[in-house]
Amino acid sequence: MKKMIKVLLIIVAIIAVLAVAGILYIKSMLPSGDGNNDIVEGYYKNFQSDAPLEMKYSQPGSYETAYTEFASDNESIGKIRVWYPKDLEAQDKVWPMITVVNASGTPAASFEPFFPRLASWGFIVVGNEDGQTGNGETASLTLDFMLNVPADSVLSGKIDYDNMGILGYSQGGAGAICALTNYENGRYYKTIFTGSAAYPTLAKNMGWEYDTSKVTVPYFMAAGTGKSDDSGTDPEKGFGGVSPLSALIDNYNKVSGSVMKVRGRAVGAEHEQMLMRSDGYMTAWMLFELTGNEEAGTVFIGENAEILHNANWQDVEKNR
């Protein structure tokens, strides 16, 4: 009996070691910082597209932007950082809000130029300093703060709580889905975008488990065709890249057909390039879903949708 117990303990120890080794291996395969070091001042000037709306929405909008921040009691969050249209300060109106969920090891401070560019299209854009966002907890806590923004803040009374979106890249894509579907305050979000979200098996192994069948708001999911997103290996048998096509298709199919959904892959884009490569259409998506911008909607709606005829994109599927 003692011998059997000893054997069982050895087996359990081996399994534990293998599990830890597997997680460390997966971590070693994930791109460090997810390439956001490329997001420097004026980064959007390096983007080119022959598709007119993709090009238009990849650039800054018409609003001058401003910035404010709040200290957080949560050590992982550090600061809640907010960029917004400067007109907000003088106008008596509410503005749509977007929560950004950071990629691995990528606090908002490390890709700061992304935020004012998006805010220049008329959004309040919210980030924080968490570099491990996959379970959605800090995104949910950040939203809680913004739902109760201090009365003496410039943002008080200026947030359109009926028009809020969430987006995330890589680990942050998993975190955005979790924040939307696993937390009570996720019900406030009207739409979601993910760029190269860690595929479900990878996310589960890393403690970021999500289920896209729980998504009930319009969803645009994107990934790249490069090897770092899709290695060509069966993702259930080995590391398939961070966001392989097979997983993207499965995630898309799990979302109810009653929900507007779009999926597509940026041609030739490696994982670390996806923030810049999807910037234009992510912006168009948020404009359409949160402000009703009809021009932005033509990127996605109908048989003549721009995304269907854009050489920058392939493997596109949509249901509207």
C-alpha positions in Angstrom: 0.0 0.0 0.0 2.8 2.4 0.9 4.6 1.6 -2.3 1.4 2.4 -4.3 1.0 5.7 -2.5 4.7 6.5 -3.3 4.2 5.7 -6.9 1.1 7.9 -7.1 2.9 10.8 -5.5 5.7 10.4 -8.0 3.2 10.5 -10.9 1.5 13.6 -9.5 4.9 15.3 -9.1 5.8 14.4 -12.7 2.5 15.8 -14.0 3.0 19.0 -12.0 6.5 19.5 -13.4 5.2 18.9 -16.9 2.4 21.3 -16.5 4.8 24.0 -15.2 7.2 23.2 -18.0 4.4 23.5 -20.5 3.4 26.9 -19.3 7.0 28.2 -19.3 7.4 26.9 -22.8 4.2 28.7 -23.9 5.4 31.9 -22.2 8.7 31.6 -24.1 6.9 31.4 -27.4 4.8 34.5 -26.7 6.2 37.7 -28.3 7.7 39.9 -25.6 5.7 43.1 -25.3 3.7 42.1 -28.4 5.5 44.6 -30.6 4.0 47.7 -29.0 7.4 49.3 -28.9 6.7 50.2 -32.6 3.8 52.4 -31.5 5.8 55.6 -31.2 4.7 59.2 -31.9 3.3 59.4 -35.4 3.4 55.6 -35.9 0.3 55.8 -38.1 2.3 57.7 -40.8 4.0 54.4 -41.6 0.7 52.6 -42.5 -0.4 52.5 -46.1 -3.5 51.1 -47.7 -5.2 51.3 -51.1 -8.5 50.9 -49.4 -9.7 54.5 -48.8 -11.6 54.0 -45.6 -9.0 51.8 -44.0 -6.5 54.5 -44.8 -8.7 57.3 -43.5 -9.5 55.6 -40.2 -5.9 54.5 -39.5 -4.9 58.2 -39.2 -5.9 60.8 -36.5 -9.4 62.2 -36.4 -10.5 65.8 -36.2 -10.5 66.3 -32.5 -7.7 67.8 -30.5 -7.1 65.5 -27.4 -6.3 66.0 -23.8 -5.3 63.7 -20.9 -6.1 63.0 -17.3 -5.1 60.2 -14.9 -6.2 58.7 -11.6 -4.2 56.8 -9.0 -5.5 53.3 -8.3 -5.4 51.4 -5.1 -4.8 48.2 -7.2 -1.1 47.6 -7.5 -1.5 45.9 -10.9 -3.5 48.8 -12.4 -1.2 51.4 -11.0 -2.8 54.4 -12.8 -6.0 54.7 -14.8 -5.0 56.8 -17.8 -7.6 58.6 -19.9 -7.3 60.4 -23.2 -10.4 62.4 -24.5 -11.4 65.0 -27.0 -10.5 68.4 -25.6 -14.0 69.7 -26.7 -15.3 67.6 -23.9 -14.2 70.2 -21.4 -16.4 72.9 -22.8 -19.3 71.0 -24.3 -22.4 69.9 -22.5 -22.7 66.4 -24.0 -21.6 62.8 -23.3 -19.0 60.9 -25.3 -18.6 57.2 -26.1 -15.9 55.4 -24.1 -13.5 52.6 -25.0 -11.6 50.4 -22.5 -8.3 49.1 -23.8 -7.0 45.8 -22.3 -3.2 45.6 -22.5 -1.2 42.9 -24.2 1.5 40.8 -22.3 3.9 43.0 -20.4 2.6 46.1 -22.1 1.3 48.8 -19.8 -0.5 51.7 -21.4 2.6 53.9 -21.0 4.5 51.7 -23.4 2.3 52.4 -26.3 0.9 55.8 -25.4 0.6 57.2 -28.9 -2.1 54.7 -29.7 -4.6 56.3 -27.2 -4.7 59.9 -28.4 -5.0 58.8 -32.0 -8.1 56.8 -31.2 -9.4 59.6 -28.9 -9.1 62.0 -31.8 -12.1 60.3 -33.4 -14.3 61.4 -30.6 -13.8 58.7 -28.0 -12.9 58.7 -24.3 -10.1 56.1 -24.3 -9.2 54.4 -21.0 -6.1 52.4 -20.2 -4.1 51.2 -17.2 -0.6 49.9 -16.4 -1.4 46.2 -15.9 0.9 43.9 -18.0 -1.0 40.7 -17.1 -4.6 41.3 -18.1 -5.7 37.9 -19.4 -8.4 37.1 -16.8 -10.1 40.4 -17.3 -10.1 41.4 -13.6 -8.2 44.6 -13.9 -10.2 45.7 -16.9 -13.4 45.1 -14.8 -12.0 47.1 -11.9 -11.0 49.9 -14.2 -14.5 50.0 -15.6 -15.9 50.1 -12.1 -13.9 53.2 -11.4 -15.0 54.9 -14.7 -18.7 54.1 -13.9 -18.2 56.1 -10.7 -15.7 58.7 -11.9 -15.0 61.4 -9.2 -17.5 64.3 -9.2 -14.6 66.8 -9.4 -13.1 65.2 -12.5 -13.3 66.8 -15.9 -15.0 63.5 -17.1 -17.8 63.7 -14.6 -21.1 63.7 -16.4 -19.4 63.4 -19.8 -19.3 59.6 -20.3 -22.0 58.0 -22.5 -22.6 54.9 -20.5 -24.9 53.6 -23.2 -22.1 53.5 -25.8 -19.0 51.8 -24.4 -16.7 49.4 -26.2 -13.8 47.2 -25.2 -10.8 46.1 -27.1 -7.6 44.1 -26.5 -4.7 42.5 -28.3 -3.0 39.1 -27.7 -3.3 38.3 -23.9 -5.4 41.5 -23.8 -7.8 40.0 -26.4 -8.5 37.1 -24.0 -8.8 39.7 -21.2 -11.3 41.7 -23.2 -13.5 38.7 -23.8 -13.3 37.7 -20.1 -14.1 41.3 -19.0 -17.1 41.3 -21.2 -18.5 37.8 -20.4 -17.2 36.8 -16.9 -17.9 40.0 -14.9 -21.2 41.5 -14.0 -20.3 45.0 -15.2 -19.4 43.5 -18.6 -23.1 44.2 -19.5 -22.3 47.8 -20.0 -20.2 47.1 -23.1 -22.0 47.6 -26.4 -19.3 46.1 -28.6 -15.9 44.3 -28.6 -12.8 44.1 -30.9 -9.9 41.7 -30.4 -6.6 41.6 -32.3 -4.8 38.3 -32.3 -6.5 37.1 -29.1 -4.7 34.2 -27.5 -6.5 31.1 -28.8 -8.8 29.2 -26.4 -6.5 26.3 -25.5 -3.5 28.6 -25.0 -5.7 31.0 -22.9 -7.0 28.2 -20.8 -3.5 26.9 -20.1 -2.4 30.4 -19.0 -5.4 30.9 -16.7 -7.3 33.2 -19.1 -10.1 30.8 -20.1 -12.9 32.3 -22.2 -15.9 31.2 -24.2 -17.0 33.3 -27.2 -20.4 31.7 -27.1 -21.1 34.0 -24.2 -20.5 37.1 -26.4 -23.9 38.8 -27.1 -22.7 42.1 -28.5 -21.3 42.9 -32.0 -17.8 41.4 -32.3 -15.0 42.1 -34.7 -12.1 39.6 -34.3 -8.8 39.9 -36.2 -5.5 38.1 -36.5 -2.5 38.0 -38.7 -1.4 35.4 -41.3 2.2 35.5 -40.1 3.8 32.4 -38.4 3.7 34.0 -35.0 -0.1 34.1 -35.1 -0.5 30.9 -37.2 2.5 28.5 -37.2 0.7 25.9 -39.3 0.8 23.4 -36.4 -2.4 21.9 -35.1 -3.1 24.1 -32.0 -4.5 21.2 -30.1 -1.3 19.2 -30.5 1.4 21.9 -30.2 1.9 25.6 -30.1 -0.1 26.8 -33.1 0.9 30.4 -32.9 -0.9 32.9 -30.7 -4.1 33.2 -32.9 -4.3 30.5 -35.6 -7.0 30.5 -38.3 -8.6 27.4 -37.0 -9.2 28.9 -33.6 -10.4 32.2 -35.2 -13.0 30.3 -37.2 -14.0 28.3 -34.1 -14.4 31.5 -32.0 -16.4 33.1 -34.8 -18.7 30.1 -35.2 -19.4 30.0 -31.4 -20.8 33.5 -31.4 -24.6 33.4 -32.0 -25.7 34.2 -35.6 -28.1 36.7 -34.0 -25.1 38.8 -33.1 -23.3 40.9 -35.7 -19.9 39.4 -36.1 -16.9 39.9 -38.4 -13.6 38.0 -38.6 -10.6 38.6 -40.8 -6.8 38.2 -41.0 -4.3 40.9 -41.9 -2.2 39.6 -44.8 1.4 39.0 -44.0 1.0 40.5 -40.5 3.0 39.0 -37.7 1.6 38.9 -34.2 3.6 42.0 -33.0 2.3 44.0 -36.0 -1.4 43.5 -35.4 -2.0 46.7 -33.4 -0.9 48.9 -36.3 -2.3 46.6 -39.0 -5.8 46.5 -37.6 -5.9 50.1 -36.3 -7.9 51.5 -39.2 -10.7 48.9 -39.2 -10.8 48.7 -35.4 -11.5 52.5 -35.4 -14.1 52.1 -38.1 -15.8 49.3 -36.1 -15.9 51.4 -32.9 -17.2 54.5 -34.8 -20.0 52.4 -36.4 -21.0 50.6 -33.3 -20.7 53.4 -30.8 -21.7 56.5 -32.8 -23.7 55.0 -35.7 -21.2 56.4 -38.3 -22.7 55.2 -41.6 -19.6 55.6 -43.6 -17.6 53.5 -41.2 -20.3 50.9 -41.4 -19.7 50.4 -45.1 -16.4 48.8 -44.2 -18.4 45.9 -42.8 -22.0 45.9 -44.1 -23.2 44.3 -47.3 -21.7 42.5 -50.2 -19.7 45.5 -51.2 -18.2 46.0 -47.8 -14.7 47.5 -48.2 -13.1 44.7 -46.1 -14.2 42.1 -48.6 -12.3 43.8 -51.4 -9.2 44.9 -49.5 -6.0 43.2 -50.5 -4.7 43.8 -47.0 -7.3 41.3 -45.6 -8.1 37.7 -46.2 -10.2 34.9 -44.6 -13.0 37.4 -44.1 -16.4 36.2 -42.9 -19.3 38.3 -41.6 -23.0 37.9 -41.2 -24.4 41.3 -42.1 
